[in-house]
Amino acid sequence: MIASFRDSLADAERLRLLYDHCIEQLHLSGDYSDLLRMSFIYCLSALDKLMHDVILHEMVEIYVGRRSPTPKYLSEALTIENHLLLSNATVPPAEMLFEKIVQRKLGYQSFMEPAKLAEGLSLIWEEPHKWQVIANELDRDEKQTKIELKNMVKRRSAIVHEADRDPSTMEKLPIEPSDAERVQKFISAIGETVYRLVCLKQ
């Protein structure tokens, strides 16, 4: 799962480098800033996918008894149909059925926003002060870390849903290679830290 995250961030970096190549080396005319916007989107999507992968994997680990359950995990509802499926499972085994059930449920959720990310991690990580621990690992201020991520998610939504245009002028909002690079480094640090804290320190 961490390899997929790193690959996605590498794709984001290639988009940024392609922008630099078009502008700095080829001196092409026209606006190539959408390459930077795509890079921005790739980074946030990479974090969202990593959180889905981590939560899914560790919930299965709890189900098979290799990880201790959290209160939120224990409070999750299970339909009678799914309970019967799991109770009678032989082929495929219950573990695989449980994974499909959880995957289907998580598919409707997003874990990019700081509060949503922490809520999702509560399914598998009992740490009560998640963002404080994450920020401490990054040697950053907790509040500022969450604000920075919120702002990145907000910009990502503007790119995806509003074509990244100022609603009053309909002009595209400015974006620089340094913006894309900053997002990539920040998201990489967040993802790597969460993976290390949740998956490797248990």
C-alpha positions in Angstrom: 0.0 0.0 0.0 2.8 2.4 0.8 4.5 1.5 -2.6 1.3 2.6 -4.4 1.3 5.9 -2.5 4.9 6.6 -3.4 4.3 5.7 -7.0 1.4 8.2 -7.2 3.5 10.9 -5.7 6.2 10.1 -8.3 3.6 10.5 -11.0 2.7 13.9 -9.5 6.4 14.9 -9.6 6.7 13.8 -13.3 3.8 16.1 -14.1 5.5 19.0 -12.4 8.8 18.2 -14.2 7.0 18.0 -17.5 5.6 21.5 -16.9 9.2 22.7 -16.2 10.4 21.1 -19.4 7.7 22.7 -21.5 8.4 26.2 -20.1 12.0 26.3 -19.2 13.6 24.1 -21.9 11.2 23.9 -24.8 10.0 27.5 -24.3 6.5 26.5 -25.6 3.9 29.2 -25.9 0.6 28.8 -24.2 -0.6 27.9 -20.7 0.6 24.6 -19.3 -0.4 25.3 -15.7 -3.0 22.5 -15.8 -0.1 20.1 -15.5 0.5 21.6 -12.1 -3.1 21.3 -11.2 -3.1 17.6 -12.2 -0.1 17.1 -10.0 -1.9 18.8 -7.1 -4.9 16.4 -7.6 -2.7 13.3 -7.8 -1.1 14.2 -4.4 -4.4 14.5 -2.6 -5.8 11.4 -4.3 -2.7 9.5 -3.2 -3.3 10.4 0.4 -7.0 9.4 0.2 -6.1 6.1 -1.4 -3.4 5.4 1.2 -5.9 6.0 4.0 -8.4 3.7 2.4 -5.8 1.0 2.0 -4.4 1.4 5.5 -7.8 1.3 7.2 -9.0 -1.6 5.1 -5.9 -3.7 5.7 -5.8 -3.0 9.5 -9.5 -3.7 9.9 -9.0 -7.1 8.4 -6.0 -7.5 10.7 -8.4 -6.8 13.7 -11.0 -9.2 12.3 -8.5 -12.1 12.2 -7.1 -11.3 15.6 -3.7 -9.9 14.7 -4.5 -6.4 15.9 -6.5 -5.2 18.9 -10.0 -3.7 18.2 -10.7 -0.1 18.8 -14.0 1.2 20.4 -15.0 2.6 17.0 -14.3 -0.7 15.2 -16.5 -2.5 17.8 -19.3 0.0 17.4 -19.5 -0.4 13.6 -22.9 -1.9 12.4 -23.1 -5.1 10.5 -26.2 -6.1 8.6 -27.9 -9.4 9.4 -27.2 -10.5 5.8 -23.5 -9.8 6.2 -23.4 -11.5 9.6 -24.9 -14.7 8.1 -22.5 -14.6 5.2 -19.5 -14.3 7.5 -20.9 -17.0 9.9 -21.4 -19.5 7.2 -18.3 -18.7 5.1 -16.1 -21.4 3.9 -15.2 -20.6 0.3 -14.2 -17.8 0.0 -13.1 -17.6 3.7 -14.7 -15.2 6.1 -11.6 -13.0 6.1 -12.0 -12.3 2.3 -15.8 -11.7 2.7 -15.1 -9.2 5.5 -12.6 -7.4 3.4 -15.1 -7.0 0.6 -17.8 -5.8 3.1 -15.5 -3.1 4.5 -14.2 -2.1 1.1 -17.7 -1.5 -0.1 -18.5 0.6 3.0 -15.3 2.6 2.8 -15.9 3.3 -0.9 -18.4 6.0 -0.1 -16.0 7.9 2.2 -13.1 10.3 1.8 -10.2 10.7 4.2 -8.5 13.8 2.9 -10.0 16.3 5.4 -8.1 16.3 8.8 -11.2 15.5 10.8 -12.3 12.7 8.4 -8.8 11.3 8.3 -8.7 11.1 12.1 -12.2 9.6 12.2 -11.2 6.9 9.7 -8.1 6.1 11.7 -10.2 5.7 14.8 -11.4 2.4 13.3 -7.9 1.0 13.7 -5.9 3.3 15.9 -6.9 4.0 19.5 -4.6 7.0 19.9 -6.9 9.8 21.3 -4.7 12.7 20.0 -4.0 11.6 16.5 -3.1 14.9 14.9 -1.0 15.9 17.9 1.0 12.7 17.5 1.3 13.1 13.7 2.4 16.7 14.0 4.9 15.9 16.7 6.5 13.2 14.4 6.7 15.9 11.7 8.1 18.4 14.2 5.3 20.8 13.3 2.5 22.6 15.1 -0.7 20.5 15.2 -3.1 23.4 14.4 -1.0 24.6 11.5 -0.6 21.1 10.1 -4.3 20.6 10.0 -4.9 24.1 8.5 -2.4 23.4 5.8 -4.0 20.1 4.8 -7.5 21.8 4.9 -6.3 24.5 2.5 -4.9 21.9 0.2 -8.1 19.9 0.1 -10.0 23.1 -0.5 -7.8 24.0 -3.5 -8.1 20.4 -4.8 -11.9 20.8 -4.7 -11.7 24.1 -6.5 -9.6 22.4 -9.3 -11.9 19.4 -9.6 -15.3 21.0 -9.2 -14.8 24.7 -10.2 -12.1 24.4 -12.9 -9.9 26.4 -10.5 -11.5 29.6 -11.5 -12.2 32.8 -9.6 -16.1 32.9 -9.5 -16.1 36.7 -9.9 -13.8 36.9 -12.9 -13.8 33.4 -14.2 -10.0 33.6 -14.6 -8.0 30.6 -13.5 -6.4 31.0 -10.1 -2.6 31.3 -10.2 -0.5 28.2 -9.5 3.3 27.9 -9.5 5.6 24.9 -9.7 6.6 25.7 -6.1 3.0 25.2 -5.1 2.9 21.7 -6.6 6.2 20.8 -5.1 5.1 22.0 -1.6 2.0 19.9 -1.8 3.9 16.8 -2.9 6.4 17.1 0.0 3.7 17.8 2.6 1.4 15.0 1.5 4.4 12.6 1.4 5.3 13.5 4.9 1.8 13.1 6.2 1.3 9.7 4.4 4.6 8.3 5.4 4.1 9.4 9.0 0.6 7.9 9.3 1.8 4.6 7.7 4.7 4.4 10.1 2.7 5.2 13.2 -0.3 3.0 12.4 1.1 0.1 10.5 4.7 -0.3 11.7 4.6 0.7 15.4 1.9 -1.8 16.5 
